[in-house]
């Protein structure tokens, strides 16, 4: 009996529970792809998420995406993206998925896909079939960021100055703990990003509070304080294999006494010590072309090393089908 052909359909809200169940069982999905997370910024992105499966049957892949004119992006509101796939995904099947998706999008008037990948450290099982399919489709690498990643179980020794900062923080009475509310930390974070990087948090206070309420086990805040003064904090996004530091900030007083170093010592040595990876995020600017050397030096001082995160531009109708 021949296999049923593949088909592509657009996501619709009544499929939300099945979508989330697929993400949780996938080999490369995280809670960022669940509809409760993607939906928080629905007013800013025109959702164009797709489902690829056998005609009338099994789902094989999801594509979290939005659309801007003739371009589809996977997904502008997420740190990483691309096809979310199940354990049965194979390389020949992924080539079929790409070809079927290309026909579907081209018929809708789309001309290109800005395709973010999911960094391999987030994969529960190997899941780089899409990298090969992108190559076969003639997709061009248009951005490469550097993630600073630590393996807690065998991390390199911290730089001496980081260790001195930890000792200084402990000696000065700094304490680290989990905090339930984001209200104290967000002004500190906003001021630090504006002053040091000319940036603003991706999430507003109300948005991060909403997401933490929806994903209380996955989104947490760890703070350092002394005499009830907030000195530093780290917002963690927890996924099955990776503990990701989504936001990192310290006050001037916190920098002087090494408060942030003590937070990371607690996270790496205790809270996240059983995780396969600890991701300190990127240190890039200008779509990966500029490396913030001071920032990455701090992260690598904790023992982090480089994992790249690639973005591709897939021109629909490039080299044809597999």
BABA-698459 format. One record per residue (C-alpha): residue in one letter; x, y, z. Coordinates in nm, 2 decimals, padded with zeros to 4 digits. Layout:
// residues N
<pt res="a" c1="X" c2="Y" c3="Z"/>
...
//
This chain:
// residues 322
<pt res="x" c1="00.00" c2="00.00" c3="00.00"/>
<pt res="x" c1="00.14" c2="00.34" c3="-00.10"/>
<pt res="x" c1="00.18" c2="00.61" c3="00.17"/>
<pt res="x" c1="-00.07" c2="00.89" c3="00.17"/>
<pt res="x" c1="00.08" c2="01.21" c3="00.04"/>
<pt res="x" c1="00.18" c2="01.50" c3="00.26"/>
<pt res="x" c1="-00.04" c2="01.80" c3="00.31"/>
<pt res="x" c1="00.01" c2="02.14" c3="00.47"/>
<pt res="x" c1="-00.26" c2="02.32" c3="00.67"/>
<pt res="x" c1="-00.27" c2="02.65" c3="00.85"/>
<pt res="x" c1="-00.29" c2="02.64" c3="01.23"/>
<pt res="x" c1="-00.63" c2="02.74" c3="01.38"/>
<pt res="x" c1="-00.71" c2="02.79" c3="01.75"/>
<pt res="x" c1="-00.92" c2="02.47" c3="01.78"/>
<pt res="x" c1="-00.60" c2="02.28" c3="01.72"/>
<pt res="x" c1="-00.42" c2="02.43" c3="02.01"/>
<pt res="x" c1="-00.43" c2="02.14" c3="02.25"/>
<pt res="x" c1="-00.31" c2="01.90" c3="01.98"/>
<pt res="x" c1="-00.04" c2="02.14" c3="01.88"/>
<pt res="x" c1="00.09" c2="02.17" c3="02.23"/>
<pt res="x" c1="00.09" c2="01.79" c3="02.28"/>
<pt res="x" c1="00.30" c2="01.75" c3="01.96"/>
<pt res="x" c1="00.55" c2="02.01" c3="02.09"/>
<pt res="x" c1="00.59" c2="01.84" c3="02.42"/>
<pt res="x" c1="00.65" c2="01.50" c3="02.26"/>
<pt res="x" c1="00.88" c2="01.64" c3="01.99"/>
<pt res="x" c1="01.25" c2="01.59" c3="01.96"/>
<pt res="x" c1="01.34" c2="01.96" c3="01.93"/>
<pt res="x" c1="01.05" c2="02.16" c3="02.07"/>
<pt res="x" c1="01.04" c2="02.37" c3="02.39"/>
<pt res="x" c1="00.76" c2="02.56" c3="02.57"/>
<pt res="x" c1="00.84" c2="02.86" c3="02.36"/>
<pt res="x" c1="00.65" c2="02.69" c3="02.08"/>
<pt res="x" c1="00.34" c2="02.62" c3="02.28"/>
<pt res="x" c1="00.04" c2="02.83" c3="02.20"/>
<pt res="x" c1="00.03" c2="02.99" c3="02.54"/>
<pt res="x" c1="00.37" c2="03.14" c3="02.49"/>
<pt res="x" c1="00.34" c2="03.23" c3="02.12"/>
<pt res="x" c1="00.00" c2="03.39" c3="02.19"/>
<pt res="x" c1="00.13" c2="03.66" c3="02.42"/>
<pt res="x" c1="00.24" c2="03.88" c3="02.13"/>
<pt res="x" c1="-00.03" c2="03.79" c3="01.88"/>
<pt res="x" c1="-00.11" c2="04.16" c3="01.84"/>
<pt res="x" c1="00.24" c2="04.22" c3="01.70"/>
<pt res="x" c1="00.28" c2="03.92" c3="01.46"/>
<pt res="x" c1="00.03" c2="03.79" c3="01.20"/>
<pt res="x" c1="00.04" c2="03.42" c3="01.28"/>
<pt res="x" c1="00.11" c2="03.20" c3="00.98"/>
<pt res="x" c1="00.20" c2="02.88" c3="01.16"/>
<pt res="x" c1="00.17" c2="02.56" c3="00.96"/>
<pt res="x" c1="00.11" c2="02.19" c3="01.02"/>
<pt res="x" c1="00.25" c2="01.93" c3="00.79"/>
<pt res="x" c1="00.12" c2="01.57" c3="00.80"/>
<pt res="x" c1="-00.02" c2="01.28" c3="00.60"/>
<pt res="x" c1="-00.34" c2="01.36" c3="00.42"/>
<pt res="x" c1="-00.62" c2="01.31" c3="00.67"/>
<pt res="x" c1="-00.40" c2="01.16" c3="00.94"/>
<pt res="x" c1="-00.07" c2="01.18" c3="01.13"/>
<pt res="x" c1="00.10" c2="01.51" c3="01.20"/>
<pt res="x" c1="00.47" c2="01.51" c3="01.11"/>
<pt res="x" c1="00.60" c2="01.86" c3="01.16"/>
<pt res="x" c1="00.49" c2="02.20" c3="01.29"/>
<pt res="x" c1="00.63" c2="02.54" c3="01.17"/>
<pt res="x" c1="00.57" c2="02.82" c3="01.42"/>
<pt res="x" c1="00.57" c2="03.13" c3="01.19"/>
<pt res="x" c1="00.43" c2="03.47" c3="01.11"/>
<pt res="x" c1="00.41" c2="03.66" c3="00.78"/>
<pt res="x" c1="00.51" c2="04.00" c3="00.67"/>
<pt res="x" c1="00.41" c2="04.07" c3="00.31"/>
<pt res="x" c1="00.57" c2="03.80" c3="00.09"/>
<pt res="x" c1="00.81" c2="03.69" c3="00.36"/>
<pt res="x" c1="00.73" c2="03.42" c3="00.61"/>
<pt res="x" c1="00.95" c2="03.42" c3="00.93"/>
<pt res="x" c1="01.00" c2="03.14" c3="01.18"/>
<pt res="x" c1="00.92" c2="03.32" c3="01.41"/>
<pt res="x" c1="01.00" c2="03.69" c3="01.47"/>
<pt res="x" c1="00.88" c2="03.68" c3="01.83"/>
<pt res="x" c1="01.08" c2="03.37" c3="01.93"/>
<pt res="x" c1="01.45" c2="03.33" c3="02.01"/>
<pt res="x" c1="01.48" c2="03.03" c3="01.78"/>
<pt res="x" c1="01.24" c2="02.85" c3="01.54"/>
<pt res="x" c1="01.21" c2="02.62" c3="01.24"/>
<pt res="x" c1="01.03" c2="02.29" c3="01.20"/>
<pt res="x" c1="00.93" c2="02.12" c3="01.52"/>
<pt res="x" c1="00.94" c2="01.74" c3="01.45"/>
<pt res="x" c1="00.86" c2="01.41" c3="01.61"/>
<pt res="x" c1="01.08" c2="01.11" c3="01.67"/>
<pt res="x" c1="00.97" c2="00.96" c3="01.34"/>
<pt res="x" c1="01.12" c2="01.24" c3="01.13"/>
<pt res="x" c1="01.39" c2="01.12" c3="00.89"/>
<pt res="x" c1="01.61" c2="01.30" c3="00.65"/>
<pt res="x" c1="01.42" c2="01.18" c3="00.33"/>
<pt res="x" c1="01.09" c2="01.27" c3="00.50"/>
<pt res="x" c1="01.22" c2="01.62" c3="00.58"/>
<pt res="x" c1="01.30" c2="01.67" c3="00.22"/>
<pt res="x" c1="00.94" c2="01.59" c3="00.14"/>
<pt res="x" c1="00.82" c2="01.83" c3="00.41"/>
<pt res="x" c1="01.03" c2="02.11" c3="00.26"/>
<pt res="x" c1="00.91" c2="02.05" c3="-00.09"/>
<pt res="x" c1="00.54" c2="02.03" c3="00.02"/>
<pt res="x" c1="00.57" c2="02.34" c3="00.23"/>
<pt res="x" c1="00.74" c2="02.53" c3="-00.05"/>
<pt res="x" c1="00.45" c2="02.45" c3="-00.29"/>
<pt res="x" c1="00.20" c2="02.55" c3="-00.03"/>
<pt res="x" c1="00.36" c2="02.88" c3="00.05"/>
<pt res="x" c1="00.43" c2="02.97" c3="-00.31"/>
<pt res="x" c1="00.07" c2="02.91" c3="-00.39"/>
<pt res="x" c1="-00.02" c2="03.17" c3="-00.12"/>
<pt res="x" c1="00.21" c2="03.43" c3="-00.28"/>
<pt res="x" c1="00.50" c2="03.39" c3="-00.04"/>
<pt res="x" c1="00.84" c2="03.43" c3="-00.20"/>
<pt res="x" c1="01.09" c2="03.36" c3="00.08"/>
<pt res="x" c1="01.12" c2="03.22" c3="00.43"/>
<pt res="x" c1="01.35" c2="03.36" c3="00.70"/>
<pt res="x" c1="01.42" c2="03.04" c3="00.88"/>
<pt res="x" c1="01.57" c2="03.03" c3="01.23"/>
<pt res="x" c1="01.71" c2="02.70" c3="01.34"/>
<pt res="x" c1="01.68" c2="02.54" c3="01.69"/>
<pt res="x" c1="02.03" c2="02.52" c3="01.83"/>
<pt res="x" c1="02.13" c2="02.16" c3="01.88"/>
<pt res="x" c1="02.17" c2="02.19" c3="02.25"/>
<pt res="x" c1="01.79" c2="02.22" c3="02.28"/>
<pt res="x" c1="01.73" c2="01.89" c3="02.09"/>
<pt res="x" c1="01.61" c2="01.60" c3="02.29"/>
<pt res="x" c1="01.73" c2="01.37" c3="02.00"/>
<pt res="x" c1="01.93" c2="01.47" c3="01.70"/>
<pt res="x" c1="01.71" c2="01.69" c3="01.48"/>
<pt res="x" c1="01.92" c2="01.86" c3="01.21"/>
<pt res="x" c1="01.73" c2="01.71" c3="00.92"/>
<pt res="x" c1="01.62" c2="02.07" c3="00.84"/>
<pt res="x" c1="01.98" c2="02.19" c3="00.80"/>
<pt res="x" c1="02.03" c2="01.94" c3="00.52"/>
<pt res="x" c1="01.70" c2="02.03" c3="00.36"/>
<pt res="x" c1="01.79" c2="02.40" c3="00.37"/>
<pt res="x" c1="02.12" c2="02.32" c3="00.19"/>
<pt res="x" c1="01.93" c2="02.12" c3="-00.07"/>
<pt res="x" c1="01.69" c2="02.41" c3="-00.12"/>
<pt res="x" c1="01.97" c2="02.65" c3="-00.18"/>
<pt res="x" c1="01.90" c2="02.85" c3="00.14"/>
<pt res="x" c1="02.16" c2="03.12" c3="00.22"/>
<pt res="x" c1="02.31" c2="03.16" c3="00.57"/>
<pt res="x" c1="02.23" c2="03.52" c3="00.65"/>
<pt res="x" c1="02.30" c2="03.54" c3="01.02"/>
<pt res="x" c1="02.51" c2="03.35" c3="01.28"/>
<pt res="x" c1="02.49" c2="03.43" c3="01.65"/>
<pt res="x" c1="02.72" c2="03.29" c3="01.92"/>
<pt res="x" c1="02.55" c2="03.13" c3="02.22"/>
<pt res="x" c1="02.76" c2="03.10" c3="02.53"/>
<pt res="x" c1="02.69" c2="02.76" c3="02.67"/>
<pt res="x" c1="02.81" c2="02.57" c3="02.98"/>
<pt res="x" c1="02.79" c2="02.20" c3="03.05"/>
<pt res="x" c1="02.74" c2="02.21" c3="03.43"/>
<pt res="x" c1="02.85" c2="01.85" c3="03.49"/>
<pt res="x" c1="03.20" c2="01.93" c3="03.35"/>
<pt res="x" c1="03.23" c2="02.30" c3="03.32"/>
<pt res="x" c1="03.58" c2="02.46" c3="03.28"/>
<pt res="x" c1="03.72" c2="02.63" c3="03.58"/>
<pt res="x" c1="03.59" c2="02.98" c3="03.64"/>
<pt res="x" c1="03.83" c2="03.26" c3="03.58"/>
<pt res="x" c1="04.01" c2="03.37" c3="03.89"/>
<pt res="x" c1="03.84" c2="03.71" c3="03.89"/>
<pt res="x" c1="03.50" c2="03.54" c3="03.88"/>
<pt res="x" c1="03.59" c2="03.33" c3="04.18"/>
<pt res="x" c1="03.72" c2="03.64" c3="04.36"/>
<pt res="x" c1="03.39" c2="03.81" c3="04.29"/>
<pt res="x" c1="03.20" c2="03.52" c3="04.44"/>
<pt res="x" c1="03.41" c2="03.53" c3="04.75"/>
<pt res="x" c1="03.36" c2="03.91" c3="04.78"/>
<pt res="x" c1="02.99" c2="03.88" c3="04.74"/>
<pt res="x" c1="02.96" c2="03.61" c3="05.01"/>
<pt res="x" c1="03.19" c2="03.81" c3="05.25"/>
<pt res="x" c1="02.98" c2="04.12" c3="05.21"/>
<pt res="x" c1="02.66" c2="03.95" c3="05.31"/>
<pt res="x" c1="02.49" c2="03.91" c3="04.96"/>
<pt res="x" c1="02.23" c2="03.64" c3="04.96"/>
<pt res="x" c1="02.07" c2="03.46" c3="04.66"/>
<pt res="x" c1="01.71" c2="03.34" c3="04.65"/>
<pt res="x" c1="01.42" c2="03.28" c3="04.41"/>
<pt res="x" c1="01.17" c2="03.56" c3="04.39"/>
<pt res="x" c1="00.81" c2="03.52" c3="04.28"/>
<pt res="x" c1="00.73" c2="03.87" c3="04.16"/>
<pt res="x" c1="00.91" c2="04.05" c3="03.87"/>
<pt res="x" c1="00.81" c2="04.40" c3="03.99"/>
<pt res="x" c1="01.13" c2="04.49" c3="04.17"/>
<pt res="x" c1="01.36" c2="04.34" c3="03.91"/>
<pt res="x" c1="01.21" c2="04.49" c3="03.59"/>
<pt res="x" c1="01.31" c2="04.85" c3="03.67"/>
<pt res="x" c1="01.67" c2="04.74" c3="03.74"/>
<pt res="x" c1="01.67" c2="04.53" c3="03.42"/>
<pt res="x" c1="01.53" c2="04.82" c3="03.21"/>
<pt res="x" c1="01.78" c2="05.07" c3="03.35"/>
<pt res="x" c1="02.08" c2="04.83" c3="03.30"/>
<pt res="x" c1="01.99" c2="04.75" c3="02.94"/>
<pt res="x" c1="01.93" c2="05.11" c3="02.85"/>
<pt res="x" c1="02.26" c2="05.23" c3="03.01"/>
<pt res="x" c1="02.49" c2="04.95" c3="02.90"/>
<pt res="x" c1="02.34" c2="04.83" c3="02.57"/>
<pt res="x" c1="02.10" c2="05.10" c3="02.45"/>
<pt res="x" c1="01.83" c2="04.83" c3="02.45"/>
<pt res="x" c1="01.49" c2="04.75" c3="02.62"/>
<pt res="x" c1="01.36" c2="04.41" c3="02.74"/>
<pt res="x" c1="01.19" c2="04.21" c3="02.48"/>
<pt res="x" c1="00.90" c2="04.15" c3="02.73"/>
<pt res="x" c1="00.72" c2="04.41" c3="02.92"/>
<pt res="x" c1="00.66" c2="04.36" c3="03.29"/>
<pt res="x" c1="00.30" c2="04.26" c3="03.23"/>
<pt res="x" c1="00.41" c2="04.02" c3="02.95"/>
<pt res="x" c1="00.67" c2="03.84" c3="03.16"/>
<pt res="x" c1="00.43" c2="03.82" c3="03.45"/>
<pt res="x" c1="00.16" c2="03.67" c3="03.22"/>
<pt res="x" c1="00.41" c2="03.41" c3="03.08"/>
<pt res="x" c1="00.54" c2="03.32" c3="03.42"/>
<pt res="x" c1="00.18" c2="03.26" c3="03.54"/>
<pt res="x" c1="00.12" c2="03.04" c3="03.24"/>
<pt res="x" c1="00.45" c2="02.85" c3="03.27"/>
<pt res="x" c1="00.54" c2="02.87" c3="03.64"/>
<pt res="x" c1="00.78" c2="02.58" c3="03.64"/>
<pt res="x" c1="00.96" c2="02.70" c3="03.33"/>
<pt res="x" c1="01.00" c2="03.08" c3="03.40"/>
<pt res="x" c1="01.17" c2="03.18" c3="03.73"/>
<pt res="x" c1="01.36" c2="03.47" c3="03.87"/>
<pt res="x" c1="01.67" c2="03.44" c3="04.09"/>
<pt res="x" c1="01.79" c2="03.75" c3="04.27"/>
<pt res="x" c1="02.08" c2="03.87" c3="04.48"/>
<pt res="x" c1="02.02" c2="04.11" c3="04.76"/>
<pt res="x" c1="02.18" c2="04.26" c3="05.07"/>
<pt res="x" c1="01.99" c2="04.43" c3="05.35"/>
<pt res="x" c1="01.67" c2="04.40" c3="05.14"/>
<pt res="x" c1="01.83" c2="04.59" c3="04.85"/>
<pt res="x" c1="01.80" c2="04.42" c3="04.51"/>
<pt res="x" c1="02.15" c2="04.40" c3="04.36"/>
<pt res="x" c1="02.12" c2="04.16" c3="04.06"/>
<pt res="x" c1="01.89" c2="03.91" c3="03.91"/>
<pt res="x" c1="01.86" c2="03.64" c3="03.64"/>
<pt res="x" c1="01.54" c2="03.53" c3="03.47"/>
<pt res="x" c1="01.56" c2="03.17" c3="03.38"/>
<pt res="x" c1="01.37" c2="02.99" c3="03.10"/>
<pt res="x" c1="01.39" c2="02.62" c3="03.18"/>
<pt res="x" c1="01.35" c2="02.35" c3="02.91"/>
<pt res="x" c1="01.40" c2="01.98" c3="02.93"/>
<pt res="x" c1="01.78" c2="01.99" c3="02.84"/>
<pt res="x" c1="01.87" c2="02.35" c3="02.88"/>
<pt res="x" c1="01.85" c2="02.61" c3="03.15"/>
<pt res="x" c1="01.86" c2="02.94" c3="02.96"/>
<pt res="x" c1="01.94" c2="03.28" c3="03.12"/>
<pt res="x" c1="01.69" c2="03.50" c3="02.94"/>
<pt res="x" c1="01.76" c2="03.82" c3="03.12"/>
<pt res="x" c1="02.07" c2="03.92" c3="03.32"/>
<pt res="x" c1="02.11" c2="04.25" c3="03.51"/>
<pt res="x" c1="02.30" c2="04.41" c3="03.80"/>
<pt res="x" c1="02.30" c2="04.74" c3="03.97"/>
<pt res="x" c1="02.62" c2="04.95" c3="04.01"/>
<pt res="x" c1="02.64" c2="04.83" c3="04.37"/>
<pt res="x" c1="02.58" c2="04.48" c3="04.26"/>
<pt res="x" c1="02.87" c2="04.49" c3="04.02"/>
<pt res="x" c1="03.10" c2="04.63" c3="04.28"/>
<pt res="x" c1="03.03" c2="04.35" c3="04.53"/>
<pt res="x" c1="03.01" c2="04.06" c3="04.27"/>
<pt res="x" c1="02.64" c2="03.99" c3="04.33"/>
<pt res="x" c1="02.57" c2="03.85" c3="03.98"/>
<pt res="x" c1="02.87" c2="03.62" c3="04.01"/>
<pt res="x" c1="02.71" c2="03.47" c3="04.32"/>
<pt res="x" c1="02.38" c2="03.42" c3="04.14"/>
<pt res="x" c1="02.55" c2="03.22" c3="03.87"/>
<pt res="x" c1="02.75" c2="03.02" c3="04.12"/>
<pt res="x" c1="02.43" c2="02.92" c3="04.28"/>
<pt res="x" c1="02.25" c2="02.84" c3="03.95"/>
<pt res="x" c1="02.54" c2="02.64" c3="03.81"/>
<pt res="x" c1="02.65" c2="02.47" c3="04.12"/>
<pt res="x" c1="02.31" c2="02.38" c3="04.26"/>
<pt res="x" c1="01.98" c2="02.49" c3="04.09"/>
<pt res="x" c1="02.07" c2="02.39" c3="03.74"/>
<pt res="x" c1="02.35" c2="02.14" c3="03.81"/>
<pt res="x" c1="02.15" c2="01.85" c3="03.66"/>
<pt res="x" c1="02.08" c2="02.01" c3="03.33"/>
<pt res="x" c1="02.27" c2="01.90" c3="03.02"/>
<pt res="x" c1="02.34" c2="02.26" c3="02.92"/>
<pt res="x" c1="02.33" c2="02.61" c3="03.07"/>
<pt res="x" c1="02.28" c2="02.88" c3="02.80"/>
<pt res="x" c1="02.39" c2="03.23" c3="02.87"/>
<pt res="x" c1="02.25" c2="03.36" c3="02.54"/>
<pt res="x" c1="02.41" c2="03.56" c3="02.26"/>
<pt res="x" c1="02.66" c2="03.85" c3="02.27"/>
<pt res="x" c1="02.61" c2="03.96" c3="01.92"/>
<pt res="x" c1="02.48" c2="04.29" c3="01.76"/>
<pt res="x" c1="02.39" c2="04.39" c3="01.41"/>
<pt res="x" c1="02.25" c2="04.05" c3="01.30"/>
<pt res="x" c1="02.56" c2="03.86" c3="01.42"/>
<pt res="x" c1="02.82" c2="04.08" c3="01.25"/>
<pt res="x" c1="02.94" c2="04.24" c3="01.57"/>
<pt res="x" c1="03.06" c2="04.05" c3="01.88"/>
<pt res="x" c1="03.03" c2="04.23" c3="02.21"/>
<pt res="x" c1="03.37" c2="04.12" c3="02.34"/>
<pt res="x" c1="03.32" c2="04.26" c3="02.69"/>
<pt res="x" c1="02.99" c2="04.07" c3="02.73"/>
<pt res="x" c1="03.11" c2="03.74" c3="02.59"/>
<pt res="x" c1="03.43" c2="03.77" c3="02.81"/>
<pt res="x" c1="03.21" c2="03.78" c3="03.12"/>
<pt res="x" c1="03.01" c2="03.48" c3="03.01"/>
<pt res="x" c1="03.32" c2="03.28" c3="02.91"/>
<pt res="x" c1="03.46" c2="03.37" c3="03.25"/>
<pt res="x" c1="03.20" c2="03.14" c3="03.40"/>
<pt res="x" c1="03.32" c2="02.86" c3="03.18"/>
<pt res="x" c1="03.09" c2="02.91" c3="02.88"/>
<pt res="x" c1="03.20" c2="02.81" c3="02.53"/>
<pt res="x" c1="03.05" c2="02.88" c3="02.18"/>
<pt res="x" c1="02.75" c2="02.72" c3="02.01"/>
<pt res="x" c1="02.63" c2="02.89" c3="01.70"/>
<pt res="x" c1="02.27" c2="02.97" c3="01.61"/>
<pt res="x" c1="02.21" c2="03.00" c3="01.24"/>
<pt res="x" c1="01.94" c2="03.19" c3="01.04"/>
<pt res="x" c1="01.88" c2="03.11" c3="00.67"/>
<pt res="x" c1="01.70" c2="03.29" c3="00.39"/>
<pt res="x" c1="01.51" c2="03.02" c3="00.19"/>
<pt res="x" c1="01.40" c2="03.16" c3="-00.15"/>
<pt res="x" c1="01.09" c2="02.97" c3="-00.26"/>
<pt res="x" c1="01.15" c2="02.81" c3="-00.60"/>
<pt res="x" c1="01.53" c2="02.81" c3="-00.54"/>
<pt res="x" c1="01.68" c2="02.48" c3="-00.65"/>
<pt res="x" c1="01.35" c2="02.29" c3="-00.69"/>
<pt res="x" c1="01.22" c2="01.98" c3="-00.51"/>
<pt res="x" c1="01.43" c2="01.70" c3="-00.35"/>
//
